Amino acid sequence: MAISLSQIEAALLVFSIPLAYILITSGSEGRRQHSVLLEAFPEVGFRKEWLHSVWATFRSLFKTAEWASEGYLKFTKQGSPYLIPTMDRGTVVVLPTEQMKTIGKLPENRLDVFGTLQDQIQAKYTVRDQRVVLDPYHRYLIPSQLTRELDALTGPMVAALEDGFRSSWGVDSGWVNVNLWKGCFQVVSKAANSALCGPPLCNDEKYLASLEGQSVALFGGSMLISITPTLLRPITGYLVGLWCTYYARDFAKICAPYIEARTRGTIQAKARVDSDRKAVKDALQLIIDEAISRNDDTQLSPSLISDRLLITNNVSLHSTTLTVHNLMLSLVTSDPSLGYIEALGEECDKALSDAGGIWNLEAVRKLRLLDSAIRESMRVMPFASVAMARTVVDPNGIFIENGKSGMIIPQGTILASPMESIHCDDAIYPDARRFNPFRFVTAEYGDKETDGRRYRTIKPTTTPDDHFYGFGTSKNPCPGRFLAVHEIKLVVAYLLTNYDIEYSTARSQPTNVLALKVPKTDALIRVRRRAV
């Protein structure tokens, strides 16, 4: 579930008084720590005023996106890094694309990626069992294995979508209003968990509600911890930890009987040479198999296994829901005369018809227009203004060019890219601020079988490059991107083939909070179920 602006404002109000005192007393120290940086690079966001570092930090709460855009035009376009103050990360060095690409080649023991991601969600406080963080085998095991089984997983996903859409979007033949964020989260969570744990859990309303609550606790709580000065973080972290642990325990209580039954069945099956074990494994089964292979009974704890399943959900559900939500907003608010919804609907109808009315991997791969629309939506409505953060962990620092010279960036410094500014640069993407869902396909002449319409994908959504960070960088792409895009296509395709969607002029823009683009979760769209 997304964190709404009202939730953030209420939380910030509670924390504002102690934060003001601590920030004022610690601001000068933060300034001294980064003095070497401030002497070398230009800065954006600071003013010539008393306690300028403190006030700049406060303003960053809602000014980061504006400053990132300003710095991009003034400095990034000239090939120069610049500094930006942030309440959650301190002073950040924002790098031009070429420099980010160069340092991206550095090994993890010099420039850390995974640890930085853990810091962003404050895993030290928000993840109940630290073995999930210290030994995150699920992070690569699950995406790599499930990607190989996309065809087999498609059927269960579609079945989950059918149930999810009927229960949350309705089957009324008349026009109804649907809360877009809530509707997307409900169908995405069911579809995703059909691949992560399967029935009956993926259809269990208490299970799904627990996931929703944990999502709010994790992302909202980690934001509160991040904006808390270092001296107070243990206190904020402890309180947020209680919040997250409440949902983690609730989640584990729901999952425990199924995990225990699965574990017993797996151990018994392994003991039988002639056992007929299921060939296609969901994420829960992959976690159990790996836990058994460790020959460590503590790894088979239902609590630990459920925590691994929970963090996998947390990482995937929010980003996938956000992508579907933003894409549908872009389509619904587009010019009706352009016929974007109709064109995508026709492509989905044809792909489904060619597949005999049953979705499979090959049919989903034919959705080239939809793939382009997803990539375009992620480009024009990114999840952050500044992203791809990395932390310098080399004790000796790393070298960065600065004009004709260069300098050593010390250990502990955070480096990032101006994601939104790159995505919306007219020099890279002509008319960059305009949503053009077919930007990444080219039309080709077809034959009679294709009715003269055939499209070639210029760049798939799953392929990151120097100017598209929707799924990370070329060196460190999101390992779950293939599964995520497959799921997004199925969600949108189901919606377009089973519902009529009404265009709207009511645009809902995200709110800039720190570097994040926080979606408005109250947007409504009008739909009606098509007659069978």
PyMOL commands that set and color helices and strands:
alter all, ss='L'
color gray80, all
select helices_A, chain A and resi 5-33+35-40+52-74+76-78+97-103+114-120+123-126+131-134+138-147+150-168+180-196+201-203+205-226+230-271+283-293+297-300+302-332+336-338+340-354+361-365+368-380+419-423+448-450+481-498
alter helices_A, ss='H'
color red, helices_A
select strands_A, chain A and resi 82-86+90-94+111-112+176-179+387-392+398-402+405-409+414-417+441-445+453-457+499-501+511-513+516-518+524-529
alter strands_A, ss='S'
color yellow, strands_A
deselect
rebuild
show_as cartoon
